[in-house]
Amino acid sequence: MSGPSDCVPPRAFRRGAALTLVFAGVLATGAAAGTLTEAGSAVRLPSKSVADEATGTRRAAEPGHKADSDARELVSRSGDRWSAAYGPREYEDFQQTLDGRYVGVGLWIAQSRGRDVIKVTRVQPGGPADEAGIRAGDALRTVDGRRVAGQPVTEVVARLRGTDATAAPGSAVALGLERDGRRWERTLHRARLQARPVTVDRSRTPSAAATTIKVTSFTKGSGAEIRDAARAARGTGVVLDLRGNNGGLVQEAVTAASAFLDRGVVATYDNRGDQQALYAPAGGDTGTPLVVLVDGGTMSAAEMLAGALQDRGRAVVVGSRTFGKGTVQLPSEMPDGTVAELTVGTYRTPAGRVLEGIGVEPDLAVAGGRDAEAEASRVLSGLGGGL
C-alpha cells in the first residue's frame, strides 16, 4: 500500500517507539513490499502510480473527524507537501508496517497513466488474494461494489485495507476483477500477513553466475537479508534491483550499503539545522561486480542507497531517473493522541548531492522499450561478473 515517511518517531510516543530514522515514500505511502502511491497534484509523479496493500496508507484525517483534529489542523497550516496526519490506530498500523507486518489481502496494484485502469502487479504467495486465484495482470474494477476507475490509487488501497472498524483479520472485502475480457467477483477475508521485501534469484550457467537481489522496501531485518545475500554472491556478480522501492527504515538501507562498502559515508542529513552523517562499518565486499537497477518508483531510502553506491564508485546504476524524495519528516504526538508528521530537513549523498525533486540519474539510461534487466546483465558481464 504505501511507504513510510522520512521520519524520526517521537521520543515520548506512548507505544514506546524507538528513536528510529526513516526515509519514506510519497504522501500516503507506507513501509513494506514494493510501493509507490499517488502523492497528489502538487507532487511530480512518475509515469504511473503504484501502490501495494502491504504498506498501510498514510492519509490525512477526514474533515470533521474529531479524533484527528489536532494533527490535521497542524498539517493543514504547514503547507508541507510531504506532511501527514495519523489517527492513533493509523500510526500504530504504520509502525507495524516498519516491521513488515500488515492486515490485508496481499495485493499490489498499479494505475495506468490515464487513471482509467487499475491492475494487479503482484500477489503475495499464500495470502487471501493468491488463494482466491487472483494473478498479476488482472484488472481491479470494484472494491465493495464501488468502481475504482479514475480514483486516486491511495484511496483504492485504503478501501482494500478497510477502515479502523473493518481492517481486522477475518473482515471481508468484495473485489470485482477482469481478465482477458472475463469479469468475476470474489469476496476475500483479510489476514495478518508478513511482507517479504527481499527476494534472491541466483542464475547459473557452466561458465558464469549472477545473483539478483530484489528489494521492494526497507523494513526491519531487510538490511541483514541483503547483506547475507551479498556475502553468498561473492565471486560472481550482483544486480541490486531497487525498482519500485519506496524506502523505509534508513538504518536498514545503511546496513544494505555496508554489504558493498568498506567504511565511509553513506549519506548526510540535517534535522532542523543539526548536521548528521550515516556511516557504513568496515568489512563490506568491495570487489564483487555490482549493478543497481532503478526507476521512477525508486524513492527515499532506496534513492539514498543508489546514490551512495554511485558516488562511492561502487556500482553502475542502470534504468531511469528515480523519484526525487530527499526530505526528512519528524512525527509529533498531539494532545489528542493523533500524530502530525512534518518535514524538518533534507539528506544528501556522499558527494553532497541533494536528491529532493531531482532524483538519481542513472549511469546508463534505459528507455524506448529496452529491457532494463537485459541491460543490467550486459553491464554486469562487462564488469567481469554475471552472465
matplotlib code that plots the C-alpha trace (Angstrom):
import matplotlib.pyplot as plt

x = [0.0, 2.2, 5.5, 6.7, 7.7, 11.2, 10.8, 12.1, 9.3, 8.7, 10.8, 7.8, 5.3, 3.2, 3.6, 7.3, 8.5, 12.3, 14.1, 14.5, 15.2, 13.0, 13.2, 9.8, 8.0, 5.4, 2.4, 0.1, 2.9, 3.9, 6.7, 6.6, 6.9, 7.2, 5.1, 4.7, 1.5, 0.0, 1.0, -1.4, -1.4, 1.3, 3.9, 5.7, 4.7, 6.5, 4.8, 2.4, 1.3, 1.8, 0.7, 0.7, -1.7, 1.2, 2.3, -0.6, -1.9, -0.8, -3.7, -4.7, -7.6, -11.0, -12.7, -15.0, -13.2, -12.7, -10.0, -7.8, -8.5, -5.2, -2.9, -5.0, -5.0, -1.3, -0.7, -3.1, -1.3, 2.1, 1.7, 4.1, 3.5, 5.2, 3.2, 0.7, -1.8, -2.5, -5.1, -3.8, -4.8, -3.3, 0.0, 0.1, -0.6, 2.3, 4.7, 3.7, 4.5, 8.0, 8.3, 6.9, 3.5, 0.1, -3.5, -4.9, -5.4, -1.9, -2.2, 0.0, -1.8, -0.8, -2.7, -2.4, -1.2, -4.8, -6.1, -8.7, -7.4, -6.0, -4.2, -2.8, 1.0, 1.9, 0.2, 1.7, 2.1, -0.1, -2.2, -6.0, -5.7, -3.4, -5.7, -8.6, -6.8, -6.1, -3.0, -0.7, -2.2, -5.8, -7.7, -9.3, -12.8, -14.5, -13.9, -17.0, -19.2, -17.6, -15.8, -12.1, -11.5, -10.4, -9.9, -6.6, -4.7, -4.2, -8.0, -8.2, -5.5, -7.4, -10.5, -8.6, -7.3, -10.5, -11.3, -10.4, -13.6, -13.2, -9.4, -9.2, -8.2, -11.2, -13.1, -14.5, -13.9, -15.5, -13.5, -14.6, -12.0, -11.4, -9.0, -8.9, -12.4, -13.9, -15.4, -16.0, -16.2, -14.5, -15.1, -11.8, -11.2, -8.3, -5.5, -2.5, 0.4, 4.2, 5.7, 8.7, 10.7, 13.8, 14.0, 17.1, 17.5, 20.7, 21.2, 23.9, 25.4, 28.5, 30.6, 29.2, 26.9, 24.9, 22.7, 19.7, 18.7, 15.2, 14.4, 10.9, 11.2, 13.5, 11.5, 13.0, 15.6, 15.8, 19.3, 20.7, 19.0, 20.6, 24.0, 23.7, 22.7, 25.6, 28.0, 26.7, 27.2, 30.9, 32.9, 30.0, 28.2, 25.2, 22.2, 20.6, 17.1, 15.6, 12.9, 9.6, 11.2, 9.5, 12.0, 11.6, 13.9, 17.1, 19.3, 18.2, 19.4, 22.7, 23.1, 22.5, 25.1, 27.6, 27.3, 29.1, 31.2, 34.2, 33.6, 32.8, 29.8, 26.5, 24.6, 24.3, 21.2, 20.0, 17.4, 16.4, 19.9, 21.7, 24.0, 24.3, 26.1, 25.4, 28.4, 29.0, 31.1, 34.2, 34.2, 31.9, 32.6, 34.2, 35.3, 32.2, 30.8, 27.6, 24.8, 21.9, 18.6, 16.4, 13.3, 10.7, 9.4, 12.7, 12.3, 13.8, 16.0, 16.3, 17.5, 19.9, 21.4, 21.6, 23.2, 25.7, 26.9, 27.1, 29.0, 31.4, 32.2, 30.9, 28.2, 26.9, 23.4, 21.1, 17.5, 15.6, 15.7, 14.5, 11.5, 13.4, 12.2, 15.0, 13.4, 13.2, 10.0, 9.5, 6.3, 5.0, 2.2, -0.6, -2.6, -5.5, -3.2, -3.0, 0.3, 1.4, 4.4, 6.2, 9.4, 12.4, 15.3, 16.9, 19.5, 22.5, 24.6, 28.3, 29.2, 26.8, 24.0, 20.5, 18.0, 14.8, 12.9, 15.9, 16.5, 19.4, 20.3, 21.5, 24.9, 23.1, 19.6, 17.3, 14.3, 12.4, 11.2, 14.6, 14.8, 16.4, 17.3, 19.0, 21.0, 22.0, 23.1, 25.2, 26.8, 27.5, 29.2, 31.4, 32.4, 33.6, 30.7, 27.4, 26.0]
y = [0.0, 2.9, 3.9, 5.2, 8.8, 10.2, 10.4, 10.0, 8.6, 10.8, 10.2, 10.1, 8.3, 6.3, 3.0, 3.1, 3.6, 3.8, 6.8, 5.5, 7.5, 6.6, 7.9, 7.4, 7.5, 10.0, 11.2, 8.2, 5.6, 3.1, 0.6, -2.8, -4.7, -2.5, 0.5, 3.8, 5.7, 8.8, 11.9, 14.4, 17.1, 19.2, 16.4, 15.4, 11.8, 9.0, 7.7, 5.5, 5.4, 2.1, 1.0, -2.1, -3.2, -4.4, -1.0, 0.8, 4.1, 7.4, 9.6, 12.9, 12.8, 13.4, 16.7, 16.6, 13.6, 14.8, 12.3, 13.6, 17.3, 18.4, 16.7, 17.7, 21.3, 21.4, 19.6, 21.9, 25.0, 23.8, 23.9, 20.9, 18.6, 15.7, 16.1, 13.6, 13.3, 10.0, 8.8, 6.7, 3.4, 4.6, 5.4, 2.1, 0.4, 2.5, 1.3, -2.3, -1.9, -0.9, -4.4, -5.8, -6.8, -5.7, -6.8, -7.1, -9.4, -9.4, -7.3, -4.8, -2.5, -0.1, 2.7, 3.5, 6.9, 7.8, 6.6, 4.5, 1.1, -0.3, -3.6, -6.1, -6.0, -8.6, -11.1, -12.2, -16.0, -17.7, -14.6, -14.3, -12.9, -15.7, -18.4, -16.8, -17.2, -13.5, -13.1, -10.3, -8.6, -8.9, -5.6, -4.4, -3.0, -2.6, -2.8, -3.5, -2.6, 0.8, 1.4, 2.2, 3.6, 7.2, 7.1, 8.0, 4.8, 5.7, 5.7, 2.3, 0.9, 2.4, 0.5, -2.7, -2.4, -1.1, 1.5, 1.4, -0.5, -3.0, -3.5, -6.6, -10.2, -12.1, -9.0, -9.3, -7.2, -7.9, -7.4, -7.1, -8.3, -8.8, -11.0, -11.4, -10.0, -12.2, -10.5, -12.0, -11.2, -12.6, -12.0, -12.2, -12.2, -10.0, -11.7, -10.8, -11.0, -10.7, -8.8, -10.3, -7.3, -9.2, -11.9, -13.6, -15.2, -17.0, -17.7, -20.1, -21.5, -23.7, -20.5, -17.8, -16.9, -13.9, -13.0, -10.7, -9.2, -7.6, -5.2, -3.8, -1.8, -1.4, -2.9, -4.4, -7.1, -6.4, -4.9, -8.1, -10.2, -8.1, -8.4, -12.2, -12.5, -10.3, -12.5, -15.6, -14.0, -13.2, -14.2, -13.9, -10.7, -8.9, -7.0, -5.0, -4.3, -1.2, -0.6, 0.3, 0.5, 3.3, 3.5, 2.6, 2.3, 4.2, 2.0, -1.0, 0.9, 1.7, -2.0, -2.8, -0.3, -1.8, -5.1, -3.4, -0.6, -0.8, 2.1, 5.7, 7.9, 6.6, 9.9, 13.1, 14.7, 17.7, 17.8, 21.4, 22.5, 19.9, 18.1, 14.3, 11.6, 7.9, 5.6, 2.1, -0.1, -1.9, -5.2, -4.8, -6.6, -4.0, -6.4, -8.2, -6.6, -4.7, -3.1, -1.2, -1.1, 1.9, 3.6, 6.3, 4.2, 4.2, 6.5, 7.9, 5.4, 3.4, 6.6, 7.2, 3.8, 4.0, 7.5, 6.3, 3.3, 5.6, 8.4, 6.0, 4.4, 1.0, 0.3, 1.1, 2.5, 1.4, 2.3, 5.6, 8.7, 8.0, 9.8, 12.5, 12.2, 13.5, 15.1, 14.0, 14.1, 14.1, 12.9, 14.7, 13.4, 15.8, 16.4, 14.3, 11.4, 11.9, 12.3, 15.0, 14.4, 17.4, 18.0, 19.0, 18.7, 17.1, 14.5, 14.4, 11.7, 11.3, 13.7, 16.3, 15.9, 16.9, 14.4, 16.2, 17.0, 15.7, 12.0, 9.9, 10.0, 6.5, 6.0, 4.1, 5.3, 2.6, 3.9, 3.3, -0.1, -1.5, -4.3, -2.9, -6.3, -7.3, -4.1, -4.7, -8.2, -6.8, -4.2, -6.8, -9.0, -6.1, -5.6, -9.2, -10.8, -12.4, -13.8]
z = [0.0, 0.7, 2.0, 5.4, 5.9, 6.2, 9.9, 13.4, 15.6, 18.6, 21.7, 24.0, 21.8, 24.3, 22.4, 23.1, 19.5, 19.3, 18.0, 14.5, 11.4, 8.5, 4.9, 3.3, 0.1, -1.0, 0.9, 1.5, 1.4, 4.0, 4.6, 3.2, 0.0, -3.1, -3.0, -4.7, -4.3, -5.8, -3.9, -5.2, -7.8, -6.1, -6.5, -9.6, -10.3, -12.2, -15.3, -13.4, -9.8, -7.9, -4.5, -2.5, 0.1, 2.3, 3.4, 5.0, 3.8, 5.2, 4.8, 6.4, 8.7, 7.2, 7.8, 10.9, 12.4, 15.9, 16.8, 14.1, 14.5, 16.2, 13.7, 10.8, 11.8, 12.2, 8.9, 7.0, 8.4, 7.4, 3.7, 3.6, 0.7, 2.5, 5.7, 7.0, 9.9, 11.6, 14.0, 16.8, 15.0, 11.8, 13.4, 15.1, 11.8, 10.3, 13.0, 12.2, 8.6, 9.5, 11.0, 7.7, 9.2, 8.0, 7.8, 4.2, 1.3, -0.2, -3.3, -5.1, -7.6, -10.3, -12.0, -15.7, -16.9, -17.9, -14.5, -16.2, -15.3, -12.0, -12.4, -10.0, -10.3, -7.6, -5.4, -2.1, -2.1, 0.4, 1.0, 0.6, -2.9, -4.0, -2.6, -4.4, -7.7, -8.4, -10.5, -11.6, -14.7, -13.5, -13.7, -10.4, -11.3, -7.9, -4.2, -2.1, -5.1, -5.7, -9.0, -8.8, -12.3, -12.1, -8.3, -6.7, -6.1, -2.4, -2.0, -3.6, -1.3, 1.7, 0.6, 0.3, 3.8, 5.3, 7.9, 11.6, 12.2, 9.4, 8.9, 11.1, 10.4, 9.1, 7.9, 4.3, 1.2, -2.1, -5.3, -8.9, -11.3, -15.0, -17.0, -20.8, -21.1, -18.4, -15.3, -11.9, -8.3, -5.2, -1.5, 0.4, 4.1, 5.3, 7.2, 9.2, 6.7, 6.8, 3.9, 2.1, 0.9, -0.2, -2.7, -4.2, -7.6, -8.5, -12.2, -13.1, -16.3, -16.8, -17.4, -15.2, -12.4, -11.2, -8.3, -8.4, -5.1, -5.4, -2.6, -2.5, 0.7, 3.8, 6.6, 9.8, 9.1, 5.3, 5.5, 7.1, 4.4, 1.7, 3.4, 3.7, 0.1, -1.0, 1.0, -0.6, -4.0, -3.6, -6.6, -9.0, -9.8, -8.2, -9.6, -6.8, -8.1, -6.3, -8.9, -7.2, -3.8, -1.9, 1.0, 4.7, 7.7, 6.9, 9.1, 7.0, 3.9, 5.6, 6.6, 2.9, 1.8, 4.3, 2.3, -0.6, 1.1, 3.5, 5.9, 4.8, 4.5, 3.1, 3.5, 5.5, 6.7, 8.7, 11.4, 11.9, 11.1, 13.1, 10.7, 11.0, 9.0, 8.4, 8.0, 6.7, 9.1, 8.0, 6.2, 3.2, -0.1, -2.4, -5.2, -6.5, -9.7, -8.8, -10.9, -9.3, -11.2, -10.5, -12.0, -11.2, -8.4, -6.6, -3.6, -0.4, 1.4, -1.9, -3.6, -0.8, -1.2, -5.0, -4.7, -2.2, -4.2, -7.3, -5.6, -4.0, -7.4, -6.1, -8.6, -12.1, -11.9, -14.7, -15.5, -15.4, -13.1, -9.6, -8.0, -6.1, -2.5, -0.2, 2.8, 6.5, 8.5, 12.2, 13.8, 16.8, 19.1, 19.6, 22.8, 21.5, 20.8, 17.0, 15.2, 12.8, 10.6, 9.2, 7.2, 9.3, 6.9, 3.8, 3.1, 0.7, -1.0, -0.1, -2.9, -1.4, -4.0, -2.9, -4.3, -3.4, -6.6, -8.7, -8.0, -9.1, -12.7, -13.8, -15.4, -18.2, -19.0, -20.3, -22.4, -25.5, -24.6, -23.9, -21.4, -18.2, -16.8, -20.0, -20.0, -16.4, -17.3, -20.2, -17.9, -15.2, -17.8, -18.8, -15.2, -15.1, -13.4, -14.2, -17.4]

ax = plt.figure().add_subplot(projection="3d")
ax.plot(x, y, z, "-o")
ax.set_aspect("equal")
plt.show()
